């Protein structure tokens, strides 16, 4: 045993509780939820709590394709975490596991490996080799098959290889010569196992015992045997390995060995107790799976003490939430269609009352996901959540207010929620391989069905929230594109096309009323001279400055447009001070000229025409009349030179 640190300081917000972080996958796996229930009940007696960080699928040992939801493990706050549990066989990723171990080690937090091994870590695992050997020996010693056959998982899988070696070793001890035709592969799954079993029926001589590397394959082998009119175990013995619930509802019940995660909960608790109370890390422990001898090998198995209860759970998992899955899809669609975060949160609450599937949860997102100008899914792909967070939704508080959120808060009302003694379950919401935020589930019971529904909830809200964030950015881009067509890029005034629409809208609003309407036109003086002698960039600058002079001098709400190359037009409805406007344009340009000392001078000629909305001519006529006034001013300037 190795001496360890003295422990974390007491955190007042957590009520002095010790926090155990558990990293896992697939809470829909019933053994996972049972492990959590059993371990948390034991921890509660020690004033300790489980914080569960889960992904919703295993990673299949493919470290090249680690998905965004694995960033959930970056949420672990090591300043309040006393130990980390890694469910190695659930996560199925060496890279992810090593990253967690590295971060825990950097913070001096011990790591407990469950069903796996890693240098420097304690833990507990099943000794599958010994468990499988006990099962094969039982078949050989008690039932004496003459033609044993092994159905492995994937051919190169280490567990499949180990079980094949055990099978070979045991049958050779009983006088058999091992040959390659004693082995088939069913990839640990239903359809491949059925295909492998069908091939056996194409042989001239059938095996009289099929020893399968897991229960799923054993169940399907039995089905194929029954389909060919034979009986188990009368004609062919079948055994599995895992001890999953389904074997209790088969006829005949499948001989297996219990390897459920829940069977390791007490050993894990003992390790945690040594760490927290004694300051020591015990050596890793190996547990031999317990054989379950039942009818499929020819033994008379004892009746399952909890078959009725588990059958009820199966019924719930298949039927209880079928309608809710449809509602979740509707929620996801509804959230995507909202125009702001408040209405998106209201959509969740209104479509899913608090007594339904979306109760007992909080949604916290990255603050950048609320910024519609941020290209979130391009810039956040394969990144971690930022430190600036945003409380998006809280099912427990009808009157909650969306606000900035500190990661150290964990969830709203954390102290009150944690004091109830149930686990907190964290899942990342992700979309297009980018994490958006996280959901924290805080159920107040150990209902297995709730745990089984978590993947569906997370998946639906990921699509909903991802679509919402994406649509926000798409709306922003659309508005930018509209602005490009609506406003002239050089002057910032309306383009002629968009001005026409705004002008028609204004005239419609003035129908039947008598309101003064003023048309002002400005024309830049000497643009050709500026372009020829100072360059076109200087000419562009002169046009832009003249446009600003017009816009700044007109009252708010005036429609200002770049009407031609160097002509700007303004339409003003209502009373206005024409002298002030005209003087304002001249003063703006004079001030600009004095302050910039350019090699050219910017000046403009201004024309004004006033009319009444009750006697409006066509726009072209109004422009011509104001243009005539402007031309008269331009001619007067030329005569003065």
Number of C-alpha atoms within 10 A of each C-alpha: 11 9 11 15 13 12 17 16 11 12 13 9 15 18 15 13 21 24 22 22 26 22 25 25 26 20 25 20 15 21 19 21 22 21 18 22 21 17 20 23 17 17 21 18 10 14 14 25 26 27 23 26 25 27 27 21 18 18 20 13 15 12 13 9 10 18 19 22 24 26 26 24 25 14 16 22 16 20 13 19 21 24 22 25 24 23 23 22 18 24 23 20 19 14 14 19 18 12 13 19 22 14 15 20 15 10 12 18 22 23 26 27 24 25 22 20 16 16 5 13 17 22 26 21 24 22 15 21 17 16 23 29 17 19 23 23 18 15 23 18 10 11 14 14 17 11 14 24 27 23 28 27 25 18 14 10 11 11 16 21 16 16 25 22 13 20 25 20 15 16 18 12 11 12 8 14 10 15 9 8 9 16 18 22 21 26 21 20 17 16 15 17 26 20 16 20 24 16 11 16 14 9 9 6 9 15 18 19 25 26 30 31 30 25 26 22 31 30 25 20 29 26 18 18 20 12 11 10 8 14 16 23 19 11 14 21 25 30 33 28 27 23 22 19 17 16 22 20 14 14 13 21 25 32 31 31 25 20 24 20 22 18 18 21 21 14 18 22 16 13 21 26 16 15 22 21 11 14 17 19 23 17 14 19 17 16 17 17 25 20 19 21 21 20 21 29 28 20 16 13 16 11 10 11 8 10 14 12 10 16 15 12 17 17 12 16 18 11 11 13 17 11 9 18 16 10 16 23 17 17 22 24 19 19 25 22 16 19 14 15 19 13 14 22 19 15 20 22 18 10 15 19 12 16 9 11 18 20 17 18 20 22 23 27 25 23 20 19 26 20 14 18 14 17 18 22 21 11 10 20 17 19 14 20 22 15 12 13 21 21 21 24 26 24 21 15 13 11 8 13 12 15 13 15 20 14 15 12 11 18 23 19 12 16 15 12 18 21 17 14 21 22 26 22 22 25 26 30 29 27 23 19 16 24 30 31 27 25 25 21 23 23 18 13 12 17 13 21 19 20 21 20 17 22 20 16 20 20 19 21 25 23 21 26 27 25 21 25 28 21 17 25 21 15 14 17 15 12 13 12 11 12 16 14 15 19 19 16 13 13 20 18 24 24 21 19 13 17 22 15 11 14 14 12 11 15 14 10 10 16 11 10 11 13 16 17 21 22 23 27 28 28 25 22 19 16 20 13 12 20 15 11 12 14 12 14 11 18 23 18 14 24 26 19 20 27 26 19 22 27 24 14 19 24 16 9 10 17 21 25 27 25 20 11 11 20 19 26 29 22 25 20 21 14 11 14 9 16 8 12 20 20 11 17 24 21 14 18 21 14 10 16 16 10 9 9 9 12 10 15 16 21 22 25 23 27 24 22 20 16 16 16 18 14 11 13 12 7 14 8 11 20 22 14 19 21 24 17 18 22 17 13 15 18 11 12 12 8 7 6 5
